[in-house]
Amino acid sequence: MATGILTIDIDALISNWKALDSMTNCETAAVVKADGYGLGADRLARALAHAGVRKFFVAATEEGASLRQALGPGPEISVFSGHMAGDTDMISDMQLTPMLNSIDQMLRHVEALPGAPFGVQLDTGMNRLGMEAGEWAAVRDLVVSQNPTLIMSHLACADDPEHPMNPTQLRVFKEMTEGVDAPRSLAATGGILLGDDYHFDLTRPGIGLYGGMPYIEALPVAGLSVPVIQIRDVEEGETVGYSNTWMADRPSRVATIAAGYADGIIRGMGEKAWVHSGDTACKIIGRISMDMIGVDVTDLSEEPSHLDLIGPHQSVDTVAAAADTIGYEILTSLGARYTRRYK
């Protein structure tokens, strides 16, 4: 097999959801946008639904339609991007719940689909999505009279528990929703970890389900093993890869493995990245190319058939740190060429 194997541990995913759910006294949803953070929304959402999840969140209406086809009727599917132009038929046919982000979206929804469910997203300081205080004040009474399924906002700095933005947004959210008789939601994974004050009626964990920071205790969900195509001897002074960026300072054994930046292994991580053969770390060397990567396997006692990029010795966040990015980007970048195995 000339492609890597991406292993997805469904039991670990469910354990992470249950652990995050146990931290609250409210309902816990699941965010499965971006194809379940790159790991397969259809399979993972069905497993989560079987475990008891009744509310899911996606980024776009098209994602919601695909998820509805996977889940069937019953679970609530909310769309963060709201009711965009051209989405009406899909929202109606697939029984989706848009999180309305503006007065324009609200008018579009109530005029096109009167009586259809919707939620509202408020901007409490992130300046990304949601109605600002002035917009909200103008339509609040009308919105409340339509019985929204949820009033929500999103924390900008929840991965840093000491950041002053967290209590600021909490205060603003309380002020904007005071007296509103509708379920409220402010916390994703980081917000759950901030404590009860941030939980309200519903939490929306995303990255924590998939084994990523800031949920340190999360079980790893993804593992990535890449096959070795060829191993060669390289003499001292010889170079490996494009632009001669790595030169052997001793006689070396170099493995070429079958993955690259086309598979979501970010080119910029090369100088800091490692892979593993069992318990032994092996340095990635030279430039990461589109389909292949060089690895120094000189110190291995046996020739490896594969090398692990993500696994028990190296988390997705460790890999992300080598590229000066976050685990979210690594997971959602994992390419289509991998053979996905669910366990």
C-alpha positions in Angstrom: 0.0 0.0 0.0 1.5 3.3 -1.1 -0.8 5.6 0.9 -0.8 6.4 4.6 -3.3 4.9 7.0 -5.4 7.4 9.1 -6.9 5.6 12.0 -9.9 7.1 13.8 -10.7 5.8 17.3 -14.5 6.1 17.6 -14.4 4.9 21.2 -12.0 7.6 22.1 -14.2 10.2 20.5 -17.3 9.0 22.5 -15.2 9.0 25.7 -14.1 12.5 25.1 -17.7 13.7 24.5 -18.9 11.9 27.7 -16.1 13.4 29.7 -16.9 16.9 28.5 -20.6 16.3 29.1 -19.9 15.2 32.7 -18.3 18.6 33.4 -21.6 20.4 33.0 -25.1 20.3 34.2 -26.6 21.2 30.8 -27.0 19.6 27.4 -23.9 18.9 25.4 -23.9 19.1 21.6 -21.2 18.2 19.1 -19.5 20.3 16.5 -18.8 18.2 13.4 -18.0 20.9 10.8 -15.3 20.6 8.2 -16.2 16.9 7.8 -15.8 16.2 11.5 -12.5 18.1 11.7 -11.3 16.1 8.8 -12.0 12.7 10.3 -15.4 11.9 8.6 -18.5 13.6 9.9 -20.9 10.9 8.7 -19.3 8.0 10.6 -18.5 10.1 13.7 -21.9 11.8 13.9 -23.7 8.5 13.7 -21.6 7.2 16.6 -22.2 10.3 18.6 -25.9 10.2 18.0 -25.9 6.6 19.2 -24.1 7.7 22.3 -26.8 10.3 23.0 -26.0 13.5 21.2 -29.2 15.1 19.9 -27.8 18.5 18.7 -25.0 19.0 16.1 -23.4 22.1 14.6 -21.9 22.6 11.2 -20.4 25.6 9.4 -22.4 25.7 6.2 -25.8 24.6 4.9 -24.2 22.2 2.5 -22.5 20.5 5.4 -25.8 20.3 7.2 -27.5 18.7 4.2 -24.8 16.0 4.0 -25.1 15.4 7.8 -28.9 15.1 7.6 -28.5 12.4 5.0 -26.1 10.5 7.3 -28.2 10.9 10.5 -31.7 10.8 9.1 -34.6 12.6 10.8 -34.5 13.5 14.5 -31.2 15.1 15.6 -31.1 18.9 15.4 -28.6 20.3 13.0 -27.6 23.9 13.4 -25.7 26.0 10.9 -23.2 28.6 12.1 -23.2 30.6 8.9 -27.0 31.2 9.2 -29.5 31.6 6.4 -27.4 32.6 3.3 -28.9 33.6 0.0 -29.8 30.5 -2.0 -30.0 28.3 1.1 -33.8 28.4 1.7 -34.8 25.2 -0.1 -32.0 23.2 1.5 -32.7 24.5 5.0 -36.4 23.6 4.5 -35.9 20.2 2.8 -33.2 19.0 5.2 -34.8 20.4 8.4 -31.8 22.5 9.3 -31.7 25.3 11.9 -29.7 28.4 10.9 -28.0 30.5 13.5 -29.0 33.9 12.2 -26.2 36.4 12.2 -27.7 39.7 11.0 -31.0 41.5 10.5 -30.8 40.7 6.8 -30.6 37.0 7.6 -33.4 37.2 10.1 -35.7 38.9 7.5 -34.7 36.4 4.8 -35.6 33.5 7.1 -38.9 34.7 8.5 -40.1 35.8 5.1 -39.0 32.7 3.2 -39.7 30.1 5.9 -42.3 31.6 8.4 -42.5 29.4 11.5 -39.4 27.4 10.7 -36.9 26.9 13.5 -33.9 29.2 13.9 -31.4 30.4 16.4 -29.5 33.7 16.8 -25.8 34.3 17.1 -24.7 37.5 19.0 -21.4 39.3 18.7 -20.0 39.7 22.2 -16.6 41.1 21.1 -15.0 38.7 18.7 -16.1 40.7 15.7 -16.6 37.6 13.5 -20.2 36.5 13.3 -23.4 37.6 15.0 -25.6 40.6 15.7 -23.9 43.5 17.4 -25.6 45.1 20.4 -27.4 47.8 18.3 -28.8 45.3 15.8 -29.9 43.0 18.5 -31.7 45.7 20.4 -33.6 46.6 17.3 -35.0 43.1 16.7 -34.8 41.5 20.1 -38.5 41.6 20.9 -39.4 40.3 17.4 -36.9 37.5 17.7 -38.0 36.4 21.1 -41.6 36.3 20.0 -40.6 33.8 17.3 -39.3 31.3 20.0 -35.7 30.8 18.8 -34.2 27.4 19.5 -31.0 29.0 20.8 -29.2 32.3 21.5 -25.5 31.8 21.2 -22.1 33.6 21.1 -18.5 32.5 20.7 -15.5 33.1 23.0 -12.4 34.5 21.3 -9.8 33.5 23.9 -11.2 30.5 25.8 -8.0 28.6 25.2 -6.3 31.0 27.6 -8.2 30.7 31.0 -6.6 33.9 32.4 -7.4 36.1 29.4 -9.5 39.1 30.4 -11.6 38.8 27.2 -13.3 35.7 28.7 -15.1 37.5 31.6 -15.7 40.5 29.3 -17.6 38.4 26.8 -19.4 36.6 29.6 -20.6 39.9 31.0 -21.7 41.2 27.6 -23.5 37.9 26.8 -25.4 38.1 30.0 -26.3 41.7 29.4 -27.5 41.1 25.9 -29.6 38.0 26.8 -31.0 39.2 30.2 -34.7 38.4 30.4 -34.7 36.3 27.2 -36.7 33.1 27.7 -34.7 31.0 25.3 -31.9 28.4 25.6 -28.4 30.1 25.7 -25.0 28.8 24.7 -21.5 30.4 25.0 -19.0 27.6 25.5 -17.2 25.4 23.0 -14.4 23.2 24.4 -12.4 25.9 26.0 -15.5 27.5 27.5 -16.5 24.2 29.1 -13.1 24.1 30.8 -13.6 27.7 32.1 -16.3 26.5 34.5 -20.0 26.6 35.3 -20.5 30.4 34.7 -19.9 29.8 31.0 -22.1 26.7 30.4 -25.6 28.2 30.3 -28.1 25.7 28.7 -26.0 24.1 26.0 -22.3 23.6 25.3 -20.8 23.0 21.9 -17.5 21.1 22.1 -15.5 20.7 18.9 -11.7 20.1 19.0 -11.9 18.5 22.4 -13.9 15.7 20.9 -11.1 14.9 18.5 -8.3 14.9 21.0 -7.0 18.4 20.7 -6.0 21.3 22.9 -7.0 23.0 25.1 -8.6 19.8 26.6 -5.4 18.3 27.9 -7.0 15.1 29.2 -8.6 14.2 25.8 -8.0 10.8 24.5 -6.2 10.8 21.1 -8.7 10.1 18.3 -6.5 10.2 15.2 -3.4 8.2 14.3 -1.4 8.5 11.1 1.0 5.9 9.8 2.9 6.5 6.6 4.5 3.7 4.5 8.2 3.6 3.6 8.7 3.5 -0.1 12.5 3.2 -0.2 15.6 3.3 2.1 19.0 4.3 0.8 22.5 4.8 2.2 23.8 8.4 2.1 27.4 9.3 2.5 28.7 12.1 4.7 28.5 15.3 2.7 25.6 14.2 0.5 22.3 16.0 0.4 18.7 15.0 0.5 15.6 16.6 -1.1 14.9 19.8 -2.9 17.4 22.7 -2.7 20.0 20.6 -0.8 18.7 21.9 2.5 19.9 18.9 4.5 23.4 17.5 4.3 24.5 14.3 6.0 27.2 14.9 8.7 27.8 11.1 9.0 27.1 8.1 6.9 23.3 7.8 7.1 20.3 5.7 6.2 17.4 7.7 4.7 13.9 6.5 4.3 11.5 8.1 1.8 7.9 7.9 3.0 4.7 8.2 1.0 3.1 11.5 2.1 3.7 15.2 1.7 2.0 18.6 1.7 -0.7 17.3 -0.7 -1.7 15.1 2.3 -1.8 17.9 4.8 1.7 17.5 6.1 2.6 21.2 6.2 5.7 22.1 4.3 6.9 24.5 6.9 7.2 21.9 9.7 10.1 20.1 8.1 12.9 21.5 10.2 11.2 20.8 13.5 9.2 17.6 12.7 9.7 14.0 13.8 8.1 10.7 13.1 8.3 7.5 15.1 9.2 3.9 14.6 7.8 2.3 17.7 9.3 4.2 20.6 12.1 5.7 18.6 11.9 9.2 17.2 13.3 9.8 13.7 14.0 13.2 12.3 12.3 14.5 9.1 15.0 15.9 6.9 15.2 18.1 3.9 12.2 19.7 2.3 8.7 18.2 2.6 7.6 17.8 -1.0 4.2 17.2 -2.5 4.1 13.4 -2.1 7.3 12.3 -0.3 9.3 13.1 2.8 12.9 12.1 3.8 13.5 10.7 7.2 16.8 9.9 9.0 16.5 6.2 10.1 20.2 5.7 10.8 19.7 4.8 14.4 17.0 2.2 13.9 18.0 -1.4 14.5 15.7 -2.7 11.8 14.4 -1.2 8.6 10.8 0.1 9.1 7.9 -0.6 6.9 6.1 2.5 8.1 6.6 5.5 10.3 4.0 7.2 12.5 3.5 11.0 12.3 0.5 11.0 14.8 0.2 8.4 17.4 0.9 7.4 21.0 4.3 9.2 21.1 3.3 12.4 19.3 -0.1 14.1 19.4 -1.7 16.2 16.8 -0.8 19.3 18.8 2.9 18.3 18.9 2.8 18.0 15.1 1.1 21.4 14.9 3.7 23.0 17.0 6.4 22.0 14.5 4.5 24.0 11.9 3.8 26.9 14.3 0.1 26.2 14.0 -2.7 24.5 15.9 -4.1 21.0 16.0 -7.3 22.2 14.2 -5.3 23.0 11.1 -3.5 19.6 11.1 -6.7 17.6 11.5 -8.7 19.5 8.9 -5.8 19.4 6.4 -5.4 15.6 6.4 -5.7 14.7 2.7 -8.1 12.5 0.8 -5.4 10.0 -0.2 -5.2 8.4 3.2 -6.9 5.1 3.8 -9.2 5.8 6.7 -9.8 3.0 9.2 -12.3 3.3 12.0 -12.1 1.3 15.2 
